[in-house]
Amino acid sequence: MAFLRHSISRLALLTLLTALVSAQDDSKPFDCHVTLDDFKYDLTSLEGEHTVSREISVPPTTIEDKVTFNLCADLQRKSDVPTEDQCPDGTRACLVRTNRKEGHSDRVFSVIPLANSSADAVTVTRLSSPKGLELTFAGSSYPSVVNADPIPQSFHLKLLCSTETSNIDFASYDGKDLHLEWSAPAGCGFSGPSEDEEKPDDGGNGDKGSGSDKEESVGSGLGYFFLILFFAFVAYFALGAYYNYTTYGASGADLIPHRDFWREVPYMLRDVVSHLFSAIRPRQASRGGYIAV
């Protein structure tokens, strides 16, 4: 009984760990946003299920290889297709191989999950010539008719930069690696901040936003200048009053530093204003032709 309890405990612990690992993998699916070498690629414009196929003539039959994939989400189950003819849940790319012979019903003989949804299973390589990127999705292992060991499957998509979206080209499948080629604007990528980060809050008027920032910077600098000037005056009068008090024993108005100078300031300002007005206004001649003095 003790051995049975320990076995059940180990089984429960193994089940819990498997569930936790599966939950962790499910929480990080590939979301079609790629950052590579300071370049960003947004592949969400390519989302949705896409199907491309090829035919191989093997007389007296024909083999159709049809791959269905969705870069941004798992493939959905189809109610009109038998369950055994579909890939399991969590598949991003599924290859269905069908044998066709004239006078006979089509026969599905292979259903191969080429790619799963985990972001850890995706490898991205940047292409320079031609410009674009290549995505490689790791899939499950599938039994081989040649070897006893199952063969790991991979889904490769070469996404080339183009101004227009082209048809998908089924390049090759060798029993383990399936290659597709596709041209689309999403393969061009962009550097720096995204469009949402570049868009200003005022509805897209970048010049206006820049001008507001400059005005705010100038206003802040002017405010700091007057604040420093104010504190300088406070320090000047405080230190001057302290000096007059400790040195001369002054009190009251005598505490003001350079009191005579500040007493003359209003008269000096009056003289300056009077001089400015006299320079701006021409002297008016008197009625008798004499200049007023």
C-alpha positions in Angstrom: 0.0 0.0 0.0 2.9 2.4 0.8 4.4 1.7 -2.5 1.1 2.3 -4.2 0.7 5.7 -2.4 4.2 6.8 -3.4 3.5 5.8 -7.0 0.3 7.8 -7.0 2.1 10.8 -5.4 4.8 10.7 -8.0 2.3 10.4 -10.8 0.3 13.3 -9.5 3.5 15.4 -9.2 4.5 14.5 -12.7 1.1 15.5 -14.0 1.2 18.8 -12.2 4.7 19.6 -13.6 3.6 18.7 -17.1 0.6 21.0 -16.7 2.8 23.8 -15.5 5.3 23.5 -18.3 2.4 23.3 -20.8 0.8 26.4 -19.3 4.2 28.2 -19.5 4.6 27.3 -23.2 1.0 28.3 -24.0 1.6 31.7 -22.3 4.3 32.6 -24.8 2.9 32.0 -28.3 4.5 33.6 -31.3 2.7 36.9 -31.8 4.0 37.9 -35.3 6.1 40.8 -33.8 9.8 40.3 -34.5 12.8 42.5 -33.4 16.1 41.6 -35.1 19.3 43.6 -35.4 17.5 46.9 -34.4 14.9 46.2 -37.1 11.3 45.6 -36.3 8.8 43.4 -38.3 5.1 43.5 -37.9 3.6 40.4 -39.5 0.1 40.8 -38.3 -1.0 41.9 -41.8 -0.3 38.3 -42.9 -2.5 36.7 -40.2 -5.2 34.3 -41.1 -5.1 30.8 -42.6 -3.3 30.4 -45.9 -3.2 27.2 -48.1 -0.8 26.3 -50.8 -0.3 23.0 -52.6 1.7 21.1 -55.2 1.2 17.9 -57.1 3.6 15.1 -57.7 2.9 12.6 -60.5 3.6 9.0 -59.4 1.9 6.9 -62.0 -0.7 5.6 -61.8 -1.4 8.0 -58.9 -0.9 11.6 -58.1 0.2 12.9 -54.7 -1.1 16.2 -53.5 0.9 18.0 -50.8 -1.3 20.7 -49.3 0.0 22.9 -46.4 -2.2 25.2 -44.4 -0.6 27.7 -42.1 -1.3 30.7 -39.9 1.7 32.7 -38.7 -0.1 34.5 -35.9 -2.5 32.0 -34.4 -3.2 28.2 -34.1 -5.0 26.5 -36.9 -8.7 26.0 -36.3 -10.5 22.7 -36.4 -12.8 22.1 -39.4 -16.1 20.5 -38.6 -16.4 19.0 -42.2 -13.0 17.2 -42.0 -12.5 14.0 -40.0 -10.5 14.5 -36.9 -7.8 12.0 -38.0 -7.2 14.0 -41.1 -6.3 17.2 -39.1 -3.3 18.2 -37.1 -3.6 18.4 -33.3 -4.3 21.6 -31.4 -1.5 24.1 -31.1 -0.3 23.6 -34.7 0.6 26.7 -36.8 1.4 24.7 -40.0 -0.1 21.4 -41.1 0.8 19.3 -44.2 -1.8 16.9 -45.5 -0.6 14.4 -48.2 -3.3 12.9 -50.3 -3.1 10.1 -52.8 -5.3 10.4 -55.9 -6.1 7.7 -58.5 -8.6 8.0 -61.3 -11.7 6.0 -60.5 -11.0 5.8 -56.8 -11.7 8.0 -53.8 -9.0 10.3 -52.6 -7.0 8.8 -49.7 -5.2 10.9 -47.0 -2.1 9.0 -46.0 -0.1 11.5 -44.0 -1.1 14.4 -41.7 2.1 16.1 -40.5 2.2 18.9 -37.9 5.1 21.1 -39.3 5.1 23.9 -36.7 3.8 24.6 -33.2 2.8 27.9 -31.6 5.5 28.3 -29.1 7.7 31.4 -29.6 10.7 29.3 -28.4 10.2 27.1 -31.4 10.6 30.0 -33.9 14.0 31.0 -35.3 14.2 34.2 -37.4 17.0 35.1 -39.7 17.4 38.5 -41.5 18.1 38.3 -45.3 20.2 41.0 -47.0 20.0 40.0 -50.6 17.2 39.9 -51.4 16.0 41.9 -48.5 13.6 40.1 -46.1 13.7 37.5 -43.3 13.3 33.8 -43.0 11.1 32.2 -40.3 11.8 28.6 -39.2 9.1 26.9 -37.0 10.0 23.7 -35.3 7.3 21.0 -35.4 6.7 17.5 -34.0 8.6 14.4 -35.1 6.8 12.2 -37.7 7.3 8.5 -38.4 9.5 7.7 -41.4 9.0 5.0 -43.9 12.8 4.7 -44.3 14.1 4.9 -40.8 12.8 3.5 -37.6 13.2 6.8 -35.7 10.7 9.6 -36.3 12.0 12.6 -38.2 11.7 16.1 -36.7 9.7 18.4 -38.9 10.3 22.1 -39.7 8.4 24.8 -41.5 10.5 27.4 -43.3 9.0 30.6 -44.7 11.2 33.0 -46.7 9.4 36.4 -46.5 10.8 38.8 -49.0 10.4 42.6 -49.0 8.1 43.9 -51.7 5.6 46.7 -52.2 2.9 44.2 -53.1 1.8 40.9 -51.7 2.4 38.0 -54.0 1.1 34.5 -54.2 2.8 31.9 -52.0 5.2 29.6 -53.7 5.6 26.0 -52.6 9.3 25.6 -53.0 10.1 22.1 -51.6 9.5 19.4 -49.1 12.1 16.6 -48.6 10.3 14.6 -45.9 11.5 16.9 -43.0 11.8 20.5 -44.1 9.0 22.3 -46.0 10.0 25.6 -47.7 7.7 28.3 -48.8 8.5 31.7 -50.4 6.3 34.8 -50.1 6.8 38.5 -51.0 4.9 41.1 -49.0 5.5 44.6 -47.5 5.7 43.0 -44.0 9.0 41.5 -45.0 10.6 45.0 -45.3 10.6 45.9 -41.6 11.5 49.3 -40.1 14.0 50.7 -37.8 13.6 53.1 -34.8 10.3 53.7 -32.9 7.0 52.4 -34.2 4.4 54.5 -36.0 2.4 54.8 -32.8 5.4 56.1 -30.9 6.2 58.6 -33.6 2.7 60.0 -33.8 2.3 63.2 -31.7 -0.6 63.7 -29.3 -2.0 66.7 -31.4 -3.3 64.5 -34.2 -0.2 64.1 -36.4 1.1 67.6 -36.6 4.7 67.0 -35.8 5.9 70.6 -36.4 3.3 71.9 -34.0 4.3 69.4 -31.3 8.0 70.4 -31.8 7.2 74.1 -31.5 5.2 73.5 -28.2 8.2 71.7 -26.8 10.5 74.6 -27.7 8.2 77.1 -26.2 7.9 75.1 -23.0 11.7 74.8 -22.8 12.2 78.6 -23.3 9.5 79.4 -20.7 11.2 77.1 -18.2 14.6 78.7 -18.8 13.2 82.2 -18.3 11.5 81.2 -15.1 14.7 79.7 -13.7 16.5 82.9 -14.5 14.1 85.1 -12.6 14.0 82.6 -9.7 17.8 82.7 -9.4 17.8 86.5 -9.7 15.2 86.7 -6.9 17.3 84.5 -4.6 20.4 86.5 -5.4 18.6 89.7 -4.3 17.4 88.0 -1.1 20.9 86.8 -0.3 22.4 90.2 -1.1 20.0 92.0 1.4 20.3 89.3 4.0 24.1 89.2 4.0 24.3 93.0 3.7 22.0 93.5 6.7 24.0 91.0 8.7 27.2 92.7 7.9 25.9 96.2 8.9 24.5 94.8 12.1 27.6 93.0 13.2 30.1 95.6 12.0 28.3 99.0 12.7 25.6 97.9 15.1 23.0 99.3 12.6 19.3 98.9 13.1 16.1 99.7 11.2 16.6 101.3 7.7 20.4 101.5 8.4 20.5 97.7 8.0 19.9 98.0 4.2 23.2 97.5 2.4 24.3 100.5 0.3 21.3 102.4 1.6 22.2 105.7 -0.2 22.4 104.0 -3.5 18.9 102.4 -3.2 17.6 105.8 -2.0 18.8 107.4 -5.3 17.4 104.5 -7.5 14.0 106.1 -8.0 15.5 109.4 -9.1 17.9 107.6 -11.5 15.0 105.7 -13.0 13.1 109.0 -13.4 16.1 110.6 -15.2 16.5 107.5 -17.5 12.8 107.6 -18.5 12.9 111.3 -19.1 15.9 110.9 -21.3 14.3 108.2 -23.3 11.2 110.2 -23.9 13.2 113.3 -24.9 15.1 111.1 -27.4 12.0 109.6 -28.9 9.9 112.8 -29.1 11.4 115.7 -31.1 11.5 118.9 -29.3 8.5 121.0 -30.2 9.2 124.5 -31.3 7.3 127.4 -29.6 4.8 129.5 -31.5 7.3 132.4 -31.9 9.8 130.1 -33.5 11.9 129.6 -30.4 12.8 126.2 -29.1 11.5 125.6 -25.6 14.3 125.2 -23.0 
